[in-house]
Amino acid sequence: MSLSWAWFFLVLATFPWLLGVDLLSDALATSGVCLFVSGAAIIAPCRRLRRWQAVLFAACVGFLFEALRPIPDGSLALLLVGAAIYLTAHRDEIRDMPKMFWAAVLVNGLACTTWFVAAGLAHLKQVPLFSLHFLGQWLVHLLLATIMAVLLLVPLTLVQNFAMDKVGVPQPDEAT
């Protein structure tokens, strides 16, 4: 099997996680809570995939997550693509698990902040962007994004590594 399609098979392996978090967010929608895992989902693939594959994977994850969200098209995908480019250029920064956790928390927090600010700009007439309510809600969502990144990084990474092993993607030490 060609390794050029590894990113697509990885999207298929990651999709149930994205869908599960999306359905949980929909169930909690009446409380105004939106959960994130998209930032944490790109960490393990950035360790092993080639840069162009990691960028395609990150773009797909970004577009899959924001499909049902009231934000400008491409804002989350663009952030995840930028994070994938940075992470693939600095693979040594995510070699061990503690560094992977920090990267997952950072990227997931940035994804949450991007979504929250984009949604705030789209609904600027209802709630001013720098009101205490907006800032409080952002901090709650940021805390939830951090918790989701920490809780789901290990199981998500195990599933993604299993899928990459089945497809034949080289280990992180051998990846170029």
Backbone as JSON, one array per atom type, in Angstrom:
{
  "sequence": "MSLSWAWFFLVLATFPWLLGVDLLSDALATSGVCLFVSGAAIIAPCRRLRRWQAVLFAACVGFLFEALRPIPDGSLALLLVGAAIYLTAHRDEIRDMPKMFWAAVLVNGLACTTWFVAAGLAHLKQVPLFSLHFLGQWLVHLLLATIMAVLLLVPLTLVQNFAMDKVGVPQPDEAT",
  "N": [[0.84, -1.17, 0.0], [0.48, 2.23, -0.74], [2.25, 4.83, 0.86], [1.4, 7.39, 0.54], [-1.26, 7.75, 0.99], [-1.56, 7.57, 3.67], [-2.26, 9.65, 5.43], [-4.99, 9.92, 4.92], [-6.1, 7.49, 5.8], [-5.49, 7.79, 8.43], [-7.12, 9.95, 9.07], [-9.58, 8.65, 8.9], [-9.29, 6.88, 11.06], [-9.19, 8.68, 13.14], [-11.57, 10.03, 13.01], [-13.86, 8.88, 14.46], [-13.28, 9.73, 17.09], [-13.34, 12.53, 16.85], [-16.0, 12.81, 16.06], [-17.31, 11.76, 18.32], [-16.61, 13.63, 20.33], [-17.75, 15.85, 19.15], [-20.48, 15.14, 19.15], [-20.88, 15.02, 21.9], [-20.43, 17.7, 22.5], [-22.64, 18.77, 21.15], [-24.66, 17.69, 22.72], [-24.25, 19.09, 25.04], [-24.87, 21.62, 24.27], [-26.95, 23.31, 25.08], [-26.06, 24.32, 27.44], [-24.09, 25.97, 26.61], [-21.54, 25.04, 26.21], [-18.65, 24.0, 24.49], [-16.69, 21.4, 23.37], [-13.27, 20.47, 22.78], [-11.04, 18.56, 20.79], [-9.59, 18.59, 18.61], [-7.11, 19.93, 18.37], [-5.4, 18.34, 19.94], [-5.51, 16.08, 18.44], [-3.77, 16.27, 16.3], [-1.17, 15.93, 17.1], [0.28, 13.38, 17.43], [0.3, 12.43, 14.69], [1.93, 14.42, 13.56], [4.39, 13.73, 14.46], [5.13, 11.51, 12.97], [4.22, 11.48, 10.27], [4.96, 12.68, 6.93], [5.65, 16.12, 6.12], [3.78, 17.29, 4.26], [1.74, 15.43, 4.37], [0.98, 15.61, 7.05], [0.04, 18.21, 7.06], [-2.17, 18.03, 5.3], [-3.71, 16.23, 6.82], [-4.15, 17.78, 9.17], [-5.61, 19.9, 8.08], [-7.92, 18.55, 7.21], [-8.91, 17.62, 9.68], [-9.41, 20.09, 10.9], [-11.4, 21.19, 9.17], [-13.37, 19.2, 9.41], [-14.12, 19.48, 12.09], [-15.08, 22.11, 12.27], [-17.29, 22.14, 10.69], [-19.97, 22.14, 11.57], [-20.03, 24.36, 13.14], [-20.57, 27.76, 14.14], [-18.59, 29.58, 12.81], [-16.2, 31.54, 10.94], [-15.42, 30.08, 7.81], [-12.69, 27.92, 7.54], [-11.06, 29.04, 9.53], [-10.3, 27.56, 11.87], [-9.13, 25.36, 10.63], [-6.99, 26.58, 9.29], [-5.42, 27.43, 11.46], [-4.73, 24.92, 12.57], [-3.3, 23.83, 10.44], [-1.12, 25.58, 10.37], [-0.05, 24.96, 12.89], [0.62, 22.29, 12.43], [2.6, 22.56, 10.48], [4.56, 23.89, 11.97], [5.04, 21.97, 14.01], [5.95, 19.74, 12.54], [8.27, 20.75, 11.57], [9.73, 21.01, 13.84], [10.17, 18.46, 15.14], [11.63, 17.34, 17.2], [10.75, 18.61, 19.44], [8.51, 17.31, 20.26], [9.11, 14.72, 21.02], [9.06, 13.1, 23.39], [6.67, 11.94, 25.9], [5.9, 13.93, 27.95], [6.46, 16.33, 26.58], [4.77, 16.01, 24.43], [2.3, 16.19, 25.72], [2.37, 18.89, 26.55], [2.44, 20.14, 24.04], [-0.03, 19.25, 23.01], [-1.82, 20.45, 24.81], [-1.24, 23.14, 24.34], [-1.78, 23.47, 21.54], [-4.45, 22.62, 21.43], [-5.58, 24.48, 23.16], [-5.06, 26.84, 21.71], [-6.63, 26.27, 19.46], [-9.17, 26.25, 20.62], [-9.3, 28.92, 21.5], [-9.15, 30.25, 19.04], [-11.54, 29.34, 17.83], [-13.35, 30.38, 19.69], [-12.92, 33.18, 19.65], [-13.46, 33.69, 16.94], [-16.16, 32.9, 16.83], [-17.15, 34.77, 18.64], [-16.65, 37.15, 17.26], [-18.39, 36.77, 15.15], [-20.81, 37.01, 16.42], [-20.95, 39.56, 17.49], [-22.76, 41.61, 18.0], [-24.53, 40.68, 19.94], [-23.0, 40.08, 22.27], [-20.48, 41.98, 23.67], [-17.02, 41.89, 22.69], [-14.95, 42.17, 24.61], [-16.18, 41.9, 27.09], [-16.9, 41.02, 30.53], [-18.4, 38.7, 30.73], [-17.89, 37.42, 28.27], [-15.07, 37.0, 28.46], [-14.99, 35.4, 30.77], [-16.41, 33.11, 29.89], [-14.67, 32.32, 27.86], [-12.4, 31.6, 29.36], [-13.43, 29.41, 30.77], [-13.96, 27.65, 28.64], [-11.35, 27.37, 27.69], [-10.13, 26.08, 29.85], [-11.6, 23.66, 29.78], [-10.77, 22.75, 27.26], [-8.1, 22.27, 27.76], [-8.27, 20.24, 29.68], [-9.54, 18.25, 28.14], [-7.54, 17.78, 26.24], [-5.5, 16.69, 27.82], [-6.77, 14.42, 28.93], [-7.54, 12.9, 26.67], [-5.32, 12.57, 25.04], [-3.51, 10.33, 25.29], [-5.14, 7.9, 24.79], [-6.06, 8.59, 22.21], [-3.66, 8.94, 20.81], [-2.68, 6.33, 20.95], [-4.54, 4.95, 19.32], [-4.12, 6.3, 16.89], [-1.38, 5.77, 16.44], [-1.52, 2.98, 16.18], [-3.03, 2.8, 13.81], [-1.24, 4.08, 12.05], [0.91, 2.3, 12.21], [-0.24, 0.02, 11.03], [-0.61, 0.92, 8.42], [1.96, 1.32, 7.69], [3.61, 3.49, 8.24], [6.69, 5.02, 8.97], [8.49, 4.82, 12.13], [8.86, 7.49, 14.61], [11.63, 8.13, 14.87], [12.63, 7.43, 12.44], [11.27, 8.91, 10.63], [10.99, 11.4, 8.06]],
  "CA": [[0.0, 0.0, 0.0], [1.25, 3.45, -0.85], [2.25, 5.67, 2.05], [0.86, 8.71, 0.25], [-2.63, 7.79, 1.49], [-1.54, 7.34, 5.12], [-2.99, 10.73, 6.1], [-6.42, 9.69, 4.78], [-6.46, 6.41, 6.71], [-5.4, 8.35, 9.77], [-8.36, 10.72, 9.26], [-10.63, 7.68, 9.17], [-9.09, 6.37, 12.42], [-9.41, 9.77, 14.1], [-12.92, 10.55, 12.87], [-14.77, 8.54, 15.57], [-12.96, 10.58, 18.24], [-13.87, 13.85, 16.55], [-17.45, 12.7, 16.06], [-17.74, 11.59, 19.7], [-16.51, 14.92, 21.02], [-18.74, 16.73, 18.52], [-21.8, 14.77, 19.67], [-20.91, 15.44, 23.29], [-20.62, 19.16, 22.46], [-24.03, 19.02, 20.78], [-25.5, 17.36, 23.87], [-24.04, 20.14, 26.03], [-25.05, 22.91, 23.61], [-27.87, 24.17, 25.83], [-25.29, 24.98, 28.5], [-23.14, 26.86, 25.98], [-20.2, 24.44, 26.28], [-18.15, 23.34, 23.29], [-15.48, 20.66, 23.73], [-12.27, 20.42, 21.72], [-10.0, 17.54, 20.75], [-8.93, 18.73, 17.3], [-5.7, 20.29, 18.55], [-4.68, 17.17, 20.45], [-5.54, 15.02, 17.42], [-2.72, 16.41, 15.28], [0.17, 15.82, 17.71], [0.94, 12.12, 17.07], [0.61, 12.39, 13.26], [3.04, 15.33, 13.23], [5.64, 13.05, 14.81], [5.47, 10.42, 12.06], [3.89, 11.72, 8.86], [5.72, 13.71, 6.23], [5.04, 17.44, 6.35], [2.59, 17.52, 3.43], [0.69, 14.55, 4.89], [0.52, 16.19, 8.31], [-0.74, 19.41, 6.72], [-3.48, 17.56, 4.8], [-4.42, 15.67, 7.96], [-4.58, 18.88, 10.03], [-6.68, 20.63, 7.37], [-9.13, 17.72, 7.28], [-9.4, 17.67, 11.07], [-9.97, 21.42, 11.11], [-12.66, 21.34, 8.45], [-14.36, 18.29, 9.98], [-14.62, 19.98, 13.35], [-15.8, 23.37, 12.17], [-18.38, 22.03, 9.72], [-21.24, 22.48, 12.19], [-19.82, 25.46, 14.08], [-20.85, 29.09, 13.55], [-17.38, 30.39, 12.72], [-15.78, 31.72, 9.54], [-14.85, 28.88, 7.2], [-11.25, 27.82, 7.42], [-10.27, 29.65, 10.61], [-9.7, 26.51, 12.68], [-8.26, 24.57, 9.76], [-5.77, 27.35, 9.05], [-4.61, 27.36, 12.67], [-4.19, 23.57, 12.7], [-2.27, 23.68, 9.4], [0.05, 26.29, 10.88], [0.53, 24.16, 13.99], [1.23, 21.09, 11.83], [3.85, 22.98, 9.84], [5.53, 24.14, 13.03], [5.39, 20.72, 14.7], [6.76, 18.87, 11.68], [9.6, 21.37, 11.45], [10.38, 20.87, 15.16], [9.75, 17.15, 15.67], [12.34, 17.04, 18.43], [10.01, 19.21, 20.54], [7.41, 16.42, 20.67], [9.64, 13.36, 21.02], [8.65, 12.31, 24.54], [5.29, 12.15, 26.31], [5.62, 15.23, 28.57], [6.45, 17.37, 25.54], [3.54, 15.81, 23.65], [1.2, 16.75, 26.51], [2.43, 20.35, 26.45], [2.05, 20.51, 22.68], [-1.46, 19.01, 22.89], [-2.51, 21.49, 25.57], [-1.04, 24.42, 23.65], [-2.5, 23.51, 20.25], [-5.88, 22.53, 21.72], [-5.96, 25.79, 23.71], [-5.1, 27.79, 20.59], [-7.8, 25.95, 18.64], [-10.32, 26.73, 21.39], [-9.28, 30.38, 21.47], [-9.5, 30.64, 17.67], [-12.98, 29.12, 17.66], [-14.12, 31.26, 20.57], [-12.83, 34.56, 19.14], [-14.19, 33.73, 15.67], [-17.59, 32.87, 17.16], [-17.45, 36.06, 19.26], [-16.71, 38.17, 16.2], [-19.6, 36.53, 14.35], [-21.97, 37.39, 17.23], [-20.49, 40.75, 18.22], [-23.88, 42.47, 18.38], [-25.17, 40.16, 21.14], [-22.09, 40.15, 23.42], [-19.22, 42.67, 23.33], [-15.87, 40.98, 22.69], [-14.14, 42.28, 25.83], [-17.0, 41.94, 28.29], [-16.53, 40.01, 31.54], [-19.08, 37.44, 30.39], [-17.13, 36.79, 27.18], [-13.78, 36.54, 28.99], [-15.25, 34.27, 31.67], [-16.74, 31.95, 29.07], [-13.45, 31.9, 27.17], [-11.55, 30.89, 30.33], [-14.06, 28.1, 31.03], [-13.7, 26.82, 27.47], [-9.92, 27.09, 27.66], [-9.91, 25.05, 30.86], [-12.14, 22.41, 29.26], [-9.91, 22.32, 26.16], [-6.89, 21.73, 28.39], [-8.64, 18.96, 30.3], [-9.78, 17.29, 27.06], [-6.24, 17.43, 25.64], [-4.78, 15.82, 28.75], [-7.49, 13.15, 29.08], [-7.7, 12.12, 25.44], [-4.1, 12.45, 24.24], [-2.95, 8.98, 25.3], [-5.93, 6.95, 23.99], [-6.09, 9.02, 20.81], [-2.34, 8.64, 20.25], [-2.6, 4.87, 20.77], [-5.33, 4.59, 18.13], [-3.45, 6.83, 15.71], [-0.15, 5.0, 16.22], [-1.92, 1.67, 15.66], [-3.4, 2.99, 12.4], [-0.02, 4.37, 11.28], [1.67, 1.06, 12.13], [-0.92, -0.86, 10.06], [-0.38, 1.45, 7.08], [3.39, 1.22, 7.42], [4.31, 4.76, 8.42], [7.88, 4.78, 9.79], [8.51, 5.31, 13.51], [9.3, 8.89, 14.66], [13.05, 8.27, 14.68], [12.95, 7.19, 11.04], [10.46, 9.8, 9.78], [11.72, 12.54, 7.49]],
  "C": [[0.89, 1.24, 0.0], [1.12, 4.29, 0.42], [1.66, 7.04, 1.8], [-0.58, 8.85, 0.74], [-2.7, 7.6, 3.01], [-2.33, 8.41, 5.87], [-4.49, 10.48, 6.05], [-6.88, 8.57, 5.71], [-6.39, 6.87, 8.16], [-6.61, 9.23, 10.08], [-9.51, 9.78, 9.59], [-10.52, 7.1, 10.59], [-9.39, 7.42, 13.47], [-10.86, 10.25, 14.09], [-13.87, 10.14, 13.99], [-14.52, 9.38, 16.83], [-13.53, 11.99, 18.04], [-15.39, 13.86, 16.61], [-17.98, 12.56, 17.5], [-17.69, 12.89, 20.48], [-17.52, 15.91, 20.45], [-20.14, 16.43, 19.03], [-21.95, 15.16, 21.13], [-21.09, 16.96, 23.38], [-22.06, 19.51, 22.1], [-24.97, 18.73, 21.95], [-25.4, 18.44, 24.95], [-24.32, 21.54, 25.48], [-25.97, 23.84, 24.39], [-27.16, 24.9, 26.97], [-24.25, 25.93, 27.93], [-21.72, 26.34, 25.98], [-19.86, 23.77, 24.96], [-16.82, 22.68, 23.64], [-14.57, 20.54, 22.51], [-11.36, 19.22, 21.9], [-9.19, 17.68, 19.47], [-7.47, 19.1, 17.42], [-4.86, 19.13, 19.02], [-4.58, 16.07, 19.39], [-4.41, 15.12, 16.41], [-1.32, 16.15, 15.81], [0.89, 14.54, 17.25], [1.22, 12.03, 15.56], [1.77, 13.3, 12.87], [4.38, 14.72, 13.59], [6.09, 12.09, 13.71], [5.21, 10.69, 10.59], [4.86, 12.72, 8.24], [4.96, 15.03, 6.38], [3.77, 17.62, 5.54], [1.43, 16.63, 3.88], [0.12, 15.1, 6.19], [-0.34, 17.43, 8.06], [-2.11, 19.01, 6.18], [-4.33, 17.0, 5.93], [-4.97, 16.79, 8.85], [-5.71, 19.68, 9.38], [-7.99, 19.85, 7.42], [-9.73, 17.75, 8.67], [-10.05, 19.02, 11.34], [-11.3, 21.61, 10.42], [-13.74, 20.4, 8.97], [-14.94, 18.84, 11.27], [-15.47, 21.23, 13.18], [-16.99, 23.31, 11.23], [-19.72, 22.47, 10.32], [-21.15, 23.68, 13.12], [-20.05, 26.81, 13.4], [-19.62, 29.99, 13.54], [-17.01, 30.56, 11.25], [-15.07, 30.47, 9.0], [-13.34, 28.97, 7.12], [-10.44, 28.37, 8.57], [-9.59, 28.59, 11.47], [-8.74, 25.66, 11.85], [-6.94, 25.28, 9.49], [-4.85, 27.32, 10.27], [-3.96, 25.98, 12.81], [-3.13, 23.29, 11.64], [-1.0, 24.38, 9.83], [0.74, 25.53, 12.0], [1.22, 22.92, 13.44], [2.55, 21.43, 11.15], [4.92, 23.21, 10.9], [5.99, 22.84, 13.69], [6.22, 19.79, 13.84], [8.15, 19.45, 11.46], [10.4, 21.23, 12.73], [9.96, 19.57, 15.82], [10.44, 16.82, 16.99], [11.63, 17.62, 19.65], [8.85, 18.34, 21.01], [7.86, 14.96, 20.68], [9.15, 12.52, 22.2], [7.25, 12.73, 25.01], [5.05, 13.48, 27.02], [5.58, 16.38, 27.55], [5.21, 17.24, 24.65], [2.34, 16.38, 24.4], [1.19, 18.28, 26.42], [2.0, 20.82, 25.07], [0.54, 20.34, 22.49], [-2.26, 20.09, 23.61], [-2.41, 22.82, 24.84], [-1.86, 24.5, 22.36], [-4.01, 23.43, 20.49], [-6.38, 23.85, 22.31], [-6.02, 26.86, 22.64], [-6.3, 27.55, 19.68], [-9.07, 26.45, 19.33], [-10.41, 28.24, 21.32], [-9.66, 30.89, 20.08], [-10.99, 30.48, 17.43], [-13.77, 30.14, 18.46], [-14.09, 32.71, 20.07], [-13.59, 34.68, 17.82], [-15.7, 33.72, 15.9], [-18.01, 34.19, 17.8], [-17.54, 37.17, 18.23], [-17.96, 38.01, 15.33], [-20.85, 37.0, 15.09], [-21.67, 38.63, 18.07], [-21.63, 41.63, 18.7], [-24.54, 42.0, 19.68], [-24.3, 40.34, 22.39], [-20.83, 40.89, 22.99], [-18.02, 41.75, 23.55], [-15.07, 41.03, 23.99], [-14.98, 42.43, 27.09], [-16.54, 40.86, 29.26], [-17.19, 38.67, 31.25], [-18.31, 36.69, 29.3], [-15.81, 36.23, 27.69], [-13.94, 35.37, 29.94], [-15.57, 33.0, 30.91], [-15.52, 31.42, 28.33], [-12.55, 31.12, 28.12], [-12.12, 29.52, 30.67], [-13.79, 27.16, 29.86], [-12.22, 26.45, 27.35], [-9.55, 26.01, 28.67], [-10.42, 23.69, 30.38], [-11.29, 21.87, 28.11], [-8.63, 21.71, 26.7], [-7.17, 20.37, 28.99], [-8.85, 17.89, 29.23], [-8.47, 16.85, 26.42], [-5.49, 16.46, 26.52], [-5.45, 14.45, 28.85], [-7.46, 12.28, 27.83], [-6.42, 11.93, 24.64], [-3.59, 11.02, 24.18], [-3.83, 8.0, 24.52], [-5.98, 7.31, 22.51], [-4.76, 8.71, 20.12], [-2.17, 7.14, 20.03], [-3.34, 4.43, 19.53], [-4.62, 5.07, 16.86], [-2.15, 6.09, 15.42], [-0.45, 3.6, 15.69], [-2.27, 1.77, 14.18], [-2.17, 3.26, 11.55], [0.87, 3.14, 11.17], [1.08, 0.12, 11.08], [-0.68, -0.4, 8.63], [1.08, 1.37, 6.7], [4.15, 2.53, 7.5], [5.51, 4.51, 9.33], [7.74, 5.37, 11.21], [9.08, 6.74, 13.53], [10.81, 9.07, 14.43], [13.47, 8.12, 13.22], [12.24, 8.15, 10.1], [11.31, 10.96, 9.29], [10.81, 13.72, 7.34]]
}
